[in-house]
Amino acid sequence: MRKDRIAVLGDKESVLSFKAIGFDAYGVFSVEEAKAKLKALAMNYKIIYITEDYAVALNDIIEKYKSKPYPIMIPIPTLNADNGYGMDSIHKNVEKAIGTDILK
């Protein structure tokens, strides 16, 4: 793994298509497996996309990395559902960066 690569973590169905565009995709089957994989990926990648269902479950780990420049962890919707967690995260980051949420 190279530190300049992008990783995608989530259920196998949702992350498989990211391989086609050159991302390193990691399909997991449980929250415990996702937690271990996320910790390993955090040491080797600058950007990690994580499906919303796992992002919600691993929010405590994601929050720890928000104060650091890398890795950047970005929630993405799954193929089956979008719970809004990713968009909420984007709104909060925009508001934090410029003082107001211009996306609403």
Secondary structure as GFF3:
##gff-version 3
##sequence-region A 1 104
A	DSSP	beta_strand	6	10	.	.	.	ID=ss1
A	DSSP	alpha_helix	12	15	.	.	.	ID=ss2
A	DSSP	three_ten_helix	16	21	.	.	.	ID=ss3
A	DSSP	beta_strand	24	27	.	.	.	ID=ss4
A	DSSP	alpha_helix	31	42	.	.	.	ID=ss5
A	DSSP	beta_strand	47	51	.	.	.	ID=ss6
A	DSSP	alpha_helix	52	57	.	.	.	ID=ss7
A	DSSP	alpha_helix	59	65	.	.	.	ID=ss8
A	DSSP	beta_strand	72	76	.	.	.	ID=ss9
A	DSSP	alpha_helix	85	98	.	.	.	ID=ss10
###
